[in-house]
């Protein structure tokens, strides 16, 4: 295998290869069934994901109908995705991969060991599921290659992916779930893993916005916003359940805002696309060239917008001044300095994000009244399903739930990934059926009843999420008083008499691996590797290297100090760090003098 993974994979070659797999489905599935007939294999074999993965891929690539060139394609798609910056990080508390068939084989083996091993028909049924899973995984990776070579071809390539996906489900035997029906949902799905590199997400967002036709661009954004919103509300549910906290506990908001800069930034960028479309539907009504004759479009857009803001409606509706720094990542949105004495400036991704933040504030201000009118339609109804109550770790986990549920032959198969987030029902029976479907994911014979109950659909939580959105929609943002940050130069702390009267920010908001600063009680101690890892994830407003390590300013001060209406003074920041902080918190940093006031970055909205 090449030690230098390719950044591109031949798109058309993979389209032809996947169609070949579909044409030879029966032979491939027979090979997979033979792998599943493993009840006499040693326990170590049944848990060896690397070995099972190789054997599973041989079911596809060790076939005589493949040419030598097709056989060599192998894992090029996966390698190209990882090389583009989407390499999954090892996470100790969850499976962080894109629904891997070998992992689902291991889970099935565990279930069968705890209950009974199925006969040939049962194994064939699950083999078809794994066949589908593998092709959808390949299609998800391939969706990220539609821009390779010629970005102008992206729209046509996406249509080709849709054709292959349609062929896959058309040839599927009865009793199998169609995991994903819309190829446009594959793009955010492929980006749903936890990674160390954040910049590639914004390059993809730029490409989606700049190359795809309007309907495709809108649907990708709608899918991404819904997945991100559901992921973050699930995270809130996990915090509250694990720590015995109410949804409204202030620590829940601080933790969610501080640790999810990437998701908040992507939500802003996706919401702008949805708000633009929502605005156009209001302005053009049934005359819109794309959505004319579809009376559900306004509601579908509104529902996606509400799902996007559902993790933190206060932040997205009434604290736009805080939204900017919470959604900023210093190492992504601030350009590297050309010289030590150079002035801090935004990177191209940072400039784009700031423009979108400004547009977001303007759109939300203009559209708040029609959104208020549409909101009551999305109230969770007892006995029915609401996306506000779906609980999952990563969107990839939802596909895994659907796949594992096919171990039971009578499993619900009408619904797909899109249905998890759909809140526009044609009738009450659909909502009830979806509720049963979601509740049934973990109701498998080998799962303990206590674990099953732990993941029951949380009706009360869904209602609380809905209630929080309604409360913030009704609130007047003019009453959300926000404090200011006063940055005082370290070499001349007495330059501003007003700033000197402002309380100094407590040292607890600084973290440092520099023992000298810690011993002087100017910062809390933090291991260097941990501090740099949290910096990579966007946990800090600004960071800088000191003689004895690294020091960083925590984002929690935004909610705990400034959102409480209190001003704070920061003294002694190095000039370079002070410049970065002014860019990160442009709406919150008070100018030191009139010269600063004229050169300060413009505000994007009310704090």
Backbone torsions as a table, in degrees:
resi	resn	phi	psi	omega
1	UNK	NA	138.9	-178.1
2	UNK	-61.8	130.1	-179.1
3	UNK	-75.8	-15.4	178.6
4	UNK	-111.8	92.7	-172.3
5	UNK	-59.0	142.7	-179.8
6	UNK	-71.6	145.0	175.4
7	UNK	-85.9	-17.0	178.8
8	UNK	-123.6	151.0	173.8
9	UNK	-127.9	142.6	-175.7
10	UNK	-66.0	106.1	-171.8
11	UNK	-59.5	-53.5	-174.7
12	UNK	-65.7	-33.7	177.9
13	UNK	-63.1	-37.8	178.9
14	UNK	-72.6	-35.5	175.5
15	UNK	-59.1	-46.6	179.1
16	UNK	-64.1	-38.7	-179.7
17	UNK	-65.1	-44.7	-179.0
18	UNK	-65.7	-36.1	176.6
19	UNK	-66.7	-34.8	177.0
20	UNK	-65.3	-41.6	177.1
21	UNK	-60.1	-42.9	-179.8
22	UNK	-64.3	-40.5	-179.9
23	UNK	-64.5	-29.1	-179.9
24	UNK	-109.6	32.0	-177.8
25	UNK	-51.2	-48.9	-172.2
26	UNK	-61.1	-42.7	-179.2
27	UNK	-67.2	-40.7	179.5
28	UNK	-65.4	-43.4	-178.6
29	UNK	-64.2	-37.3	176.6
30	UNK	-60.5	-39.7	178.5
31	UNK	-66.6	-39.4	178.5
32	UNK	-65.8	-40.5	178.4
33	UNK	-59.3	-37.2	177.6
34	UNK	-63.0	-36.7	176.6
35	UNK	-65.2	-36.3	-178.4
36	UNK	-73.9	-17.7	178.2
37	UNK	-81.1	67.4	-168.4
38	UNK	-123.0	23.6	-176.0
39	UNK	-64.8	-19.9	179.5
40	UNK	-99.5	5.3	177.3
41	UNK	-77.9	152.6	177.8
42	UNK	-64.6	155.9	-177.7
43	UNK	-59.3	-34.4	-179.4
44	UNK	-63.5	-36.6	178.5
45	UNK	-65.0	-40.6	-176.6
46	UNK	-68.3	-12.6	-179.1
47	UNK	-115.5	3.8	-175.0
48	UNK	-89.8	92.6	-174.8
49	UNK	-65.3	-38.5	-179.2
50	UNK	-63.0	-45.4	179.6
51	UNK	-66.9	-46.1	179.7
52	UNK	-62.3	-36.2	178.7
53	UNK	-63.3	-43.4	179.2
54	UNK	-64.0	-45.1	179.6
55	UNK	-63.3	-39.5	-179.4
56	UNK	-64.5	-45.3	-178.8
57	UNK	-67.6	-28.0	174.9
58	UNK	-62.5	-28.2	177.6
59	UNK	-61.2	-25.9	179.7
60	UNK	-97.3	-45.5	-167.7
61	UNK	-95.8	-12.0	178.6
62	UNK	-98.0	45.3	-177.9
63	UNK	-111.3	139.5	-176.5
64	UNK	-66.0	-19.5	-178.4
65	UNK	-75.0	-14.6	-179.2
66	UNK	-81.5	141.8	173.4
67	UNK	-77.8	167.2	178.3
68	UNK	-61.0	-37.7	179.1
69	UNK	-66.2	-38.9	178.1
70	UNK	-67.8	-38.0	178.4
71	UNK	-62.7	-36.1	-179.0
72	UNK	-71.1	-16.7	-179.7
73	UNK	-61.2	-40.9	173.0
74	UNK	37.2	-118.9	-175.6
75	UNK	-96.7	22.8	-177.3
76	UNK	-60.5	-35.4	179.5
77	UNK	-62.0	-49.4	179.8
78	UNK	-61.9	-44.3	-179.6
79	UNK	-62.7	-40.6	179.6
80	UNK	-64.4	-37.8	179.6
81	UNK	-66.0	-45.2	179.2
82	UNK	-64.5	-42.5	-177.5
83	UNK	-65.4	-25.4	178.7
84	UNK	-77.9	0.6	176.4
85	UNK	109.5	7.7	-176.8
86	UNK	-108.6	28.5	176.7
87	UNK	-63.1	123.0	-179.1
88	UNK	-66.5	142.1	175.6
89	UNK	-84.9	146.4	174.2
90	UNK	-70.6	119.9	-178.7
91	UNK	-121.3	127.2	-172.0
92	UNK	-74.5	-23.6	-171.0
93	UNK	-101.6	-0.3	175.9
94	UNK	-158.9	160.7	177.5
95	UNK	-78.2	112.2	-173.5
96	UNK	-108.9	71.8	177.0
97	UNK	-149.7	166.2	-175.0
98	UNK	-89.0	90.3	178.6
99	UNK	25.4	75.0	-176.6
100	UNK	-81.8	127.9	-179.0
101	UNK	-57.5	-36.4	179.5
102	UNK	-62.6	-39.3	176.8
103	UNK	-63.2	-39.8	179.2
104	UNK	-73.1	-25.3	171.6
105	UNK	-66.7	-44.8	-179.5
106	UNK	-60.2	-42.1	-179.9
107	UNK	-67.0	-37.7	177.7
108	UNK	-66.6	-42.3	178.0
109	UNK	-58.9	-41.8	179.4
110	UNK	-62.4	-44.3	179.0
111	UNK	-61.1	-46.3	-177.4
112	UNK	-67.4	-33.4	176.4
113	UNK	-65.5	-34.2	-178.8
114	UNK	-80.1	-20.9	-176.0
115	UNK	-120.5	-96.0	176.1
116	UNK	-149.7	148.3	180.0
117	UNK	-78.8	132.5	-176.7
118	UNK	-74.2	161.3	173.0
119	UNK	-78.5	-172.7	-175.6
120	UNK	-59.3	-43.2	-178.3
121	UNK	-62.4	-41.0	178.3
122	UNK	-64.9	-39.5	179.1
123	UNK	-69.2	-38.7	177.2
124	UNK	-62.7	-39.2	178.9
125	UNK	-59.7	-47.1	-179.3
126	UNK	-71.8	-29.7	177.1
127	UNK	-63.1	-38.9	175.3
128	UNK	-62.5	-40.6	178.0
129	UNK	-59.6	-45.7	-179.7
130	UNK	-67.3	-34.5	174.8
131	UNK	-59.5	-48.5	178.7
132	UNK	-61.9	-42.6	-177.6
133	UNK	-59.5	-43.4	-178.0
134	UNK	-66.3	-42.7	-179.3
135	UNK	-68.1	-37.8	177.1
136	UNK	-66.3	-36.9	175.7
137	UNK	-61.0	-45.9	178.1
138	UNK	-62.6	-41.4	179.1
139	UNK	-65.0	-36.5	177.0
140	UNK	-63.7	-45.5	176.3
141	UNK	-62.3	-40.0	-177.7
142	UNK	-68.3	-28.0	178.5
143	UNK	-62.9	-24.5	178.8
144	UNK	-84.5	-2.8	180.0
145	UNK	-105.7	7.0	-176.7
146	UNK	-67.9	-16.7	-179.5
147	UNK	-95.7	-5.4	-176.6
148	UNK	-62.6	139.3	176.3
149	UNK	78.5	-73.5	-177.4
150	UNK	-127.5	98.7	-178.7
151	UNK	-59.2	-23.7	-179.8
152	UNK	-67.1	-17.3	-179.8
153	UNK	-87.3	1.6	-172.2
154	UNK	-59.5	-43.0	-179.1
155	UNK	-61.8	-44.2	178.4
156	UNK	-65.6	-39.1	178.3
157	UNK	-66.5	-37.5	177.5
158	UNK	-62.8	-37.7	176.4
159	UNK	-64.3	-35.9	176.5
160	UNK	-64.7	-40.7	176.5
161	UNK	-59.7	-40.9	179.5
162	UNK	-62.6	-39.4	179.2
163	UNK	-63.3	-42.5	178.7
164	UNK	-65.3	-40.8	178.9
165	UNK	-62.7	-41.8	177.3
166	UNK	-62.3	-41.1	178.7
167	UNK	-63.3	-38.7	-179.8
168	UNK	-60.6	-47.9	-176.9
169	UNK	-76.1	-28.6	177.8
170	UNK	-65.8	-33.4	-178.5
171	UNK	-90.2	0.4	-175.9
172	UNK	-73.4	140.1	174.5
173	UNK	-70.3	165.9	-179.4
174	UNK	-64.9	154.2	175.7
175	UNK	81.9	15.2	179.1
176	UNK	-114.4	136.8	177.6
177	UNK	-76.7	143.1	170.7
178	UNK	-90.0	98.5	-170.7
179	UNK	-56.0	-47.0	179.3
180	UNK	-137.9	129.1	-179.1
181	UNK	-100.8	-26.5	-175.1
182	UNK	-107.6	116.9	-176.4
183	UNK	-61.3	-24.0	-179.6
184	UNK	-67.7	-23.2	177.1
185	UNK	-74.1	-14.8	-179.5
186	UNK	-69.7	-28.9	-177.1
187	UNK	-64.9	-53.4	175.2
188	UNK	-67.5	-30.7	178.8
189	UNK	-62.3	-39.9	179.5
190	UNK	-67.2	-18.7	-179.6
191	UNK	-101.8	14.3	-169.7
192	UNK	-90.9	3.8	-178.7
193	UNK	-89.6	166.3	177.8
194	UNK	-88.0	121.8	-177.5
195	UNK	-129.1	167.5	177.2
196	UNK	-90.1	-26.6	-175.6
197	UNK	-96.3	119.6	-175.3
198	UNK	-99.1	-26.5	-175.6
199	UNK	-58.3	-37.7	-177.1
200	UNK	-59.9	-27.9	179.9
201	UNK	-61.4	-37.0	-176.9
202	UNK	-79.6	-25.2	172.7
203	UNK	-68.7	-41.0	176.6
204	UNK	-63.9	-43.4	179.2
205	UNK	-59.4	-40.1	178.5
206	UNK	-65.0	-40.7	-179.8
207	UNK	-68.1	-41.1	177.4
208	UNK	-58.7	-47.0	-177.2
209	UNK	-67.4	-31.3	-171.7
210	UNK	-96.9	-13.4	-172.5
211	UNK	-126.2	-25.1	-174.3
212	UNK	-85.8	147.6	174.0
213	UNK	-60.1	157.4	-173.9
214	UNK	-53.3	-48.5	-178.9
215	UNK	-62.0	-38.5	179.3
216	UNK	-69.3	-43.8	179.5
217	UNK	-59.0	-42.4	-178.6
218	UNK	-67.3	-42.5	-177.7
219	UNK	-70.1	-36.5	174.8
220	UNK	-61.0	-43.9	179.5
221	UNK	-65.3	-41.3	179.9
222	UNK	-62.3	-42.8	178.7
223	UNK	-65.0	-44.6	-176.2
224	UNK	-66.1	-44.3	-179.7
225	UNK	-61.9	-42.7	-179.0
226	UNK	-66.2	-43.4	179.2
227	UNK	-63.8	-42.9	-179.9
228	UNK	-64.9	-45.0	178.8
229	UNK	-61.0	-43.5	178.8
230	UNK	-65.5	-38.8	178.0
231	UNK	-61.7	-43.9	-176.9
232	UNK	-73.1	-37.8	176.2
233	UNK	-67.4	-33.6	174.5
234	UNK	-63.5	-38.5	177.3
235	UNK	-63.0	-41.6	177.6
236	UNK	-62.4	-43.6	178.4
237	UNK	-59.7	-39.7	179.2
238	UNK	-65.2	-45.1	177.4
239	UNK	-56.7	-50.0	-175.0
240	UNK	-64.6	-42.6	-179.3
241	UNK	-68.6	-44.7	-177.1
242	UNK	-67.9	-41.5	-173.0
243	UNK	-102.2	3.7	178.6
244	UNK	65.3	40.6	-175.8
245	UNK	-109.1	152.4	171.5
246	UNK	-79.7	154.4	179.2
247	UNK	-57.3	-34.6	-176.9
248	UNK	-83.6	0.2	179.4
249	UNK	-60.1	129.8	-176.6
250	UNK	-56.9	-30.6	-177.9
251	UNK	-67.4	-26.2	178.4
252	UNK	-66.5	-44.6	178.7
253	UNK	-64.7	-42.5	-179.3
254	UNK	-61.5	-45.2	-177.6
255	UNK	-66.4	-43.5	-178.6
256	UNK	-64.9	-44.0	-177.8
257	UNK	-68.7	-40.0	-173.9
258	UNK	-71.1	-35.8	-169.3
259	UNK	-99.9	8.2	-174.1
260	UNK	-133.7	42.7	-178.5
261	UNK	-58.4	-43.0	-179.5
262	UNK	-60.6	-49.4	-177.9
263	UNK	-64.0	-39.6	178.4
264	UNK	-63.8	-41.5	179.2
265	UNK	-64.6	-44.2	179.7
266	UNK	-66.8	-34.1	175.8
267	UNK	-63.0	-45.9	178.3
268	UNK	-55.9	-47.5	-175.7
269	UNK	-67.6	-38.2	176.8
270	UNK	-71.6	-38.1	-179.9
271	UNK	-64.7	-34.3	177.1
272	UNK	-59.1	-43.6	178.7
273	UNK	-61.5	-41.9	-179.5
274	UNK	-69.3	-40.7	179.9
275	UNK	-66.4	-37.2	175.5
276	UNK	-59.4	-47.0	-178.5
277	UNK	-66.2	-40.8	177.4
278	UNK	-60.0	-42.6	177.9
279	UNK	-62.1	-41.7	-179.2
280	UNK	-65.9	-37.3	178.5
281	UNK	-64.8	-36.1	179.5
282	UNK	-69.4	-36.8	-177.2
283	UNK	-77.4	-36.4	-172.1
284	UNK	-107.2	-17.6	179.4
285	UNK	57.4	-131.7	-177.3
286	UNK	-78.3	1.4	-178.8
287	UNK	-91.0	-0.2	-177.7
288	UNK	-65.3	133.8	-175.3
289	UNK	-66.3	-22.6	-178.4
290	UNK	-95.4	-43.0	-170.4
291	UNK	-109.1	10.0	180.0
292	UNK	-56.1	132.6	178.5
293	UNK	86.0	2.2	179.0
294	UNK	-111.9	91.2	-175.5
295	UNK	-67.9	-13.8	-177.9
296	UNK	-86.5	-5.9	-172.8
297	UNK	-65.0	-43.7	179.4
298	UNK	-58.6	-44.5	-179.7
299	UNK	-66.4	-39.6	179.8
300	UNK	-63.5	-39.9	178.2
301	UNK	-67.7	-45.1	179.5
302	UNK	-60.7	-42.8	179.5
303	UNK	-60.4	-42.3	178.8
304	UNK	-66.1	-38.9	178.0
305	UNK	-61.9	-45.0	-179.7
306	UNK	-66.0	-37.2	175.6
307	UNK	-64.1	-35.7	179.6
308	UNK	-66.5	-39.6	-178.5
309	UNK	-88.5	-6.2	-173.2
310	UNK	-59.2	-32.3	179.8
311	UNK	-65.7	-28.7	-176.2
312	UNK	-156.1	71.5	-177.2
313	UNK	-62.2	-29.9	176.7
314	UNK	-61.1	-46.7	-178.0
315	UNK	-64.5	-43.3	-173.6
316	UNK	-81.8	-17.3	-178.4
317	UNK	-110.9	-37.5	-169.4
318	UNK	-127.9	2.8	178.6
319	UNK	-132.1	52.4	-175.2
320	UNK	-65.7	-28.1	175.8
321	UNK	-64.9	-31.3	175.8
322	UNK	-81.8	-29.8	-178.9
323	UNK	-59.2	-36.8	-179.0
324	UNK	-59.0	-59.0	-178.2
325	UNK	-67.8	-32.8	178.8
326	UNK	-65.4	-29.1	-178.5
327	UNK	-95.6	7.8	-178.2
328	UNK	-100.8	141.9	173.9
329	UNK	-121.6	116.4	-172.6
330	UNK	-52.9	-47.3	-173.8
331	UNK	-76.8	-11.6	178.4
332	UNK	-99.8	-41.8	-171.2
333	UNK	-99.4	-8.6	174.8
334	UNK	-109.3	128.5	-175.5
335	UNK	-71.7	143.5	172.5
336	UNK	-59.6	144.6	-178.1
337	UNK	-72.9	134.9	175.6
338	UNK	-71.6	-27.2	178.6
339	UNK	-151.3	153.7	-178.6
340	UNK	-55.0	-33.7	-177.7
341	UNK	-89.3	-1.0	-178.4
342	UNK	-68.2	155.7	-178.8
343	UNK	-85.7	142.9	179.6
344	UNK	-67.4	135.7	177.7
345	UNK	-139.2	161.9	176.1
346	UNK	-70.9	147.3	169.0
347	UNK	-74.5	167.8	175.5
348	UNK	-54.8	-40.2	177.6
349	UNK	-65.7	-36.7	178.5
350	UNK	-67.2	-42.3	177.9
351	UNK	-60.9	-42.4	179.4
352	UNK	-64.6	-40.7	-179.0
353	UNK	-65.7	-40.9	179.3
354	UNK	-64.0	-41.1	177.1
355	UNK	-61.4	-41.4	-179.6
356	UNK	-69.6	-34.7	174.7
357	UNK	-61.3	-43.1	178.5
358	UNK	-62.7	-43.2	179.2
359	UNK	-67.4	-38.6	178.1
360	UNK	-58.0	-47.5	179.8
361	UNK	-60.3	-42.0	-179.6
362	UNK	-66.9	-44.1	-179.9
363	UNK	-64.7	-45.6	-178.3
364	UNK	-64.1	-38.6	177.3
365	UNK	-63.4	-36.9	-178.1
366	UNK	-78.0	-29.3	-171.2
367	UNK	-104.5	4.1	-173.2
368	UNK	-62.0	-36.2	-177.2
369	UNK	-68.5	-49.2	176.1
370	UNK	-63.2	-32.1	175.9
371	UNK	-64.4	-39.6	176.2
372	UNK	-60.2	-38.4	-179.8
373	UNK	-67.6	-37.1	-177.2
374	UNK	-79.4	-22.9	-168.5
375	UNK	-59.8	-41.5	-176.8
376	UNK	-57.9	-19.1	-179.5
377	UNK	-68.0	-14.9	-173.3
378	UNK	-107.0	15.5	178.2
379	UNK	-62.9	128.7	176.5
380	UNK	-62.4	134.8	-177.6
381	UNK	-110.2	128.0	177.2
382	UNK	-55.8	136.9	-178.7
383	UNK	86.0	-1.1	178.3
384	UNK	-127.9	172.2	-176.2
385	UNK	-100.0	142.4	171.6
386	UNK	-132.7	138.1	177.0
387	UNK	-59.5	-20.7	178.8
388	UNK	-65.1	-14.9	-177.2
389	UNK	-109.0	0.3	-178.9
390	UNK	-73.5	137.2	-175.4
391	UNK	-120.4	122.4	177.7
392	UNK	-156.7	160.7	176.6
393	UNK	-82.7	-64.6	176.7
394	UNK	-124.4	152.0	177.7
395	UNK	-53.6	-32.1	176.8
396	UNK	-58.1	-32.7	179.4
397	UNK	-62.7	-30.9	179.6
398	UNK	-64.5	-40.1	176.0
399	UNK	-63.9	-41.0	179.2
400	UNK	-61.5	-41.1	177.6
401	UNK	-59.6	-46.3	-179.0
402	UNK	-63.1	-39.4	-178.6
403	UNK	-68.4	-46.9	-176.5
404	UNK	-66.4	-29.6	-179.7
405	UNK	-65.8	-20.9	179.5
406	UNK	-71.7	-3.6	170.4
407	UNK	-60.8	-23.0	174.3
408	UNK	-100.1	123.2	-172.0
409	UNK	-66.8	-21.5	-178.2
410	UNK	-97.8	20.4	-177.7
411	UNK	-64.8	148.8	176.0
412	UNK	-66.7	127.0	-177.4
413	UNK	-127.3	10.0	-178.6
414	UNK	-73.3	-24.6	-168.6
415	UNK	-105.7	157.1	-179.1
416	UNK	-128.9	-176.3	-178.3
417	UNK	-56.0	-41.0	-178.6
418	UNK	-58.9	-33.3	-177.5
419	UNK	-70.1	-21.6	177.4
420	UNK	-60.9	-33.2	-172.8
421	UNK	-108.3	-1.9	-178.7
422	UNK	-75.8	129.9	177.8
423	UNK	-122.5	19.9	175.3
424	UNK	-113.0	99.0	-175.7
425	UNK	-100.7	141.9	177.1
426	UNK	-77.2	-26.2	-179.4
427	UNK	-156.4	166.6	-178.5
428	UNK	-65.8	-31.8	-178.7
429	UNK	-62.7	-32.7	179.0
430	UNK	-64.0	-44.6	178.7
431	UNK	-61.7	-40.4	178.9
432	UNK	-68.2	-39.5	179.5
433	UNK	-66.1	-38.9	178.4
434	UNK	-67.9	-35.6	176.3
435	UNK	-61.4	-44.7	177.8
436	UNK	-64.1	-37.8	178.8
437	UNK	-62.3	-50.0	-179.1
438	UNK	-65.0	-43.2	178.9
439	UNK	-64.6	-25.3	-176.0
440	UNK	-82.9	-10.9	-175.2
441	UNK	-55.1	-44.3	-175.1
442	UNK	-98.5	4.6	178.2
443	UNK	-88.7	77.9	177.9
444	UNK	-116.7	153.9	-171.9
445	UNK	-61.4	-23.2	-177.5
446	UNK	-96.0	-2.2	-179.5
447	UNK	-92.0	127.7	-177.3
448	UNK	-61.5	144.0	-179.5
449	UNK	-56.2	-35.3	179.9
450	UNK	-63.4	-41.5	178.8
451	UNK	-66.0	-38.4	177.9
452	UNK	-61.7	-44.6	-179.2
453	UNK	-65.9	-32.6	-179.0
454	UNK	-61.4	-29.6	-177.3
455	UNK	-107.5	16.4	173.6
456	UNK	-60.4	147.8	179.2
457	UNK	-54.6	124.7	-174.8
458	UNK	-91.5	88.5	-177.5
459	UNK	-58.0	-43.9	-178.0
460	UNK	-64.2	-40.1	178.8
461	UNK	-63.1	-43.2	178.3
462	UNK	-59.1	-41.1	178.9
463	UNK	-66.8	-36.8	178.6
464	UNK	-66.4	-40.5	177.5
465	UNK	-62.7	-43.9	177.8
466	UNK	-62.0	-43.8	-178.3
467	UNK	-62.4	-39.1	179.5
468	UNK	-63.4	-40.8	178.4
469	UNK	-63.0	-46.1	-179.8
470	UNK	-60.8	-40.1	179.5
471	UNK	-61.9	-43.0	-179.1
472	UNK	-74.5	-29.4	175.2
473	UNK	-65.1	-36.0	-178.9
474	UNK	-80.3	-18.0	-174.0
475	UNK	-76.8	144.7	176.5
476	UNK	-88.3	114.4	-176.0
477	UNK	-64.4	-18.5	179.5
478	UNK	-64.3	-20.3	-180.0
479	UNK	-89.0	3.3	-178.6
480	UNK	-90.2	77.3	-179.3
481	UNK	-65.8	133.5	-177.8
482	UNK	-127.7	136.1	178.8
483	UNK	-73.0	177.7	-179.2
484	UNK	-124.5	154.0	173.3
485	UNK	-99.1	131.3	175.9
486	UNK	-111.1	116.8	-179.3
487	UNK	-98.2	117.3	-178.2
488	UNK	-107.6	124.6	-179.3
489	UNK	-58.9	141.9	-178.7
490	UNK	-69.1	-27.4	-177.0
491	UNK	-85.7	-8.3	-179.4
492	UNK	-152.4	69.4	-173.2
493	UNK	-66.6	-10.5	-176.1
494	UNK	-104.4	17.2	-175.6
495	UNK	-70.5	-23.5	-175.5
496	UNK	-127.9	111.1	-176.3
497	UNK	-66.0	-33.8	178.9
498	UNK	-66.9	-44.1	-179.3
499	UNK	-60.7	-35.2	-178.0
500	UNK	-66.8	-19.4	178.5
501	UNK	-88.7	-7.6	-179.6
502	UNK	-82.2	136.6	177.9
503	UNK	-58.4	137.9	179.3
504	UNK	-73.9	142.7	179.3
505	UNK	-63.5	129.3	-179.8
506	UNK	-57.6	146.6	-178.2
507	UNK	-62.7	-20.4	-179.7
508	UNK	-63.6	-14.5	178.4
509	UNK	-88.2	-0.4	173.7
510	UNK	-107.3	140.9	173.2
511	UNK	-121.2	142.6	-176.0
512	UNK	-152.0	146.1	170.9
513	UNK	-98.0	3.7	178.7
514	UNK	-85.3	107.9	-175.4
515	UNK	-61.7	-30.4	-180.0
516	UNK	-64.7	-43.3	178.0
517	UNK	-67.3	-38.2	179.5
518	UNK	-65.4	-45.2	-179.6
519	UNK	-66.2	-28.4	176.1
520	UNK	-82.5	4.4	178.8
521	UNK	59.2	36.8	175.6
522	UNK	-99.4	-4.8	-179.9
523	UNK	-163.7	158.3	172.6
524	UNK	-81.1	148.7	179.8
525	UNK	-72.9	145.8	176.8
526	UNK	-154.0	133.0	176.3
527	UNK	-59.1	139.7	-176.0
528	UNK	-57.9	-46.6	-178.3
529	UNK	-63.9	-40.2	179.0
530	UNK	-66.0	-42.5	-179.8
531	UNK	-61.4	-43.8	-179.1
532	UNK	-68.7	-33.7	176.7
533	UNK	-65.9	-42.5	179.0
534	UNK	-69.3	-33.7	174.4
535	UNK	-61.8	-41.6	179.8
536	UNK	-61.3	-32.0	-178.9
537	UNK	-88.3	-1.7	176.3
538	UNK	84.5	27.4	-178.7
539	UNK	-75.9	-14.6	-170.5
540	UNK	-117.4	154.2	174.8
541	UNK	-77.8	-37.3	179.0
542	UNK	-158.7	152.4	177.7
543	UNK	-144.0	155.9	178.5
544	UNK	-155.1	153.2	177.8
545	UNK	-86.0	134.7	179.2
546	UNK	-114.8	170.8	-179.3
547	UNK	-55.6	-29.9	-176.6
548	UNK	-110.4	12.4	179.9
549	UNK	152.8	-139.3	179.5
550	UNK	-125.6	149.2	176.2
551	UNK	-133.5	142.4	-176.9
552	UNK	-142.5	152.4	179.4
553	UNK	-104.0	122.6	-173.5
554	UNK	-74.5	142.3	177.6
555	UNK	-71.6	-16.9	-177.3
556	UNK	-59.4	-22.2	179.5
557	UNK	-63.3	-25.4	-179.6
558	UNK	-59.8	-44.5	-179.2
559	UNK	-85.4	-43.9	-172.6
560	UNK	-75.7	-26.7	-177.7
561	UNK	-112.4	-63.1	-172.8
562	UNK	-68.3	-42.5	179.6
563	UNK	-66.8	-19.7	175.8
564	UNK	-82.3	1.9	177.5
565	UNK	86.3	11.8	-176.7
566	UNK	-101.9	138.8	172.5
567	UNK	-82.4	160.1	177.5
568	UNK	-148.4	147.2	179.5
569	UNK	-110.9	135.9	175.8
570	UNK	-117.2	121.0	-176.4
571	UNK	-115.1	138.7	170.0
572	UNK	90.6	9.4	176.2
573	UNK	-66.4	139.4	172.2
574	UNK	-57.0	146.6	-177.4
575	UNK	-52.2	-40.9	-179.0
576	UNK	-64.3	-42.3	179.1
577	UNK	-66.4	-37.3	178.7
578	UNK	-63.0	-39.2	177.8
579	UNK	-63.9	-42.2	178.8
580	UNK	-63.6	-42.7	-179.3
581	UNK	-62.1	-37.2	178.2
582	UNK	-65.2	-34.7	177.0
583	UNK	-73.3	-39.3	-178.6
584	UNK	-68.5	-34.3	-174.9
585	UNK	-122.2	47.8	-170.8
586	UNK	-57.0	-31.9	-177.8
587	UNK	-86.9	-7.7	-170.2
588	UNK	-116.4	-14.7	-177.4
589	UNK	-90.6	125.2	179.0
590	UNK	-76.9	135.0	176.5
591	UNK	-65.5	143.6	-177.8
592	UNK	-78.5	-31.0	179.4
593	UNK	-154.8	179.8	-176.3
594	UNK	-62.5	-33.0	179.1
595	UNK	-64.4	-43.8	177.8
596	UNK	-63.8	-37.5	-175.8
597	UNK	-62.6	-36.2	-179.2
598	UNK	-76.2	-21.5	-176.9
599	UNK	-104.8	0.0	-177.7
600	UNK	-68.4	145.3	177.7
601	UNK	-60.7	149.0	-176.9
602	UNK	-69.6	151.6	177.2
603	UNK	-75.2	155.3	180.0
604	UNK	-107.5	-9.1	-177.9
605	UNK	165.7	-175.5	-178.7
606	UNK	-70.4	143.5	175.8
607	UNK	-79.9	NA	NA
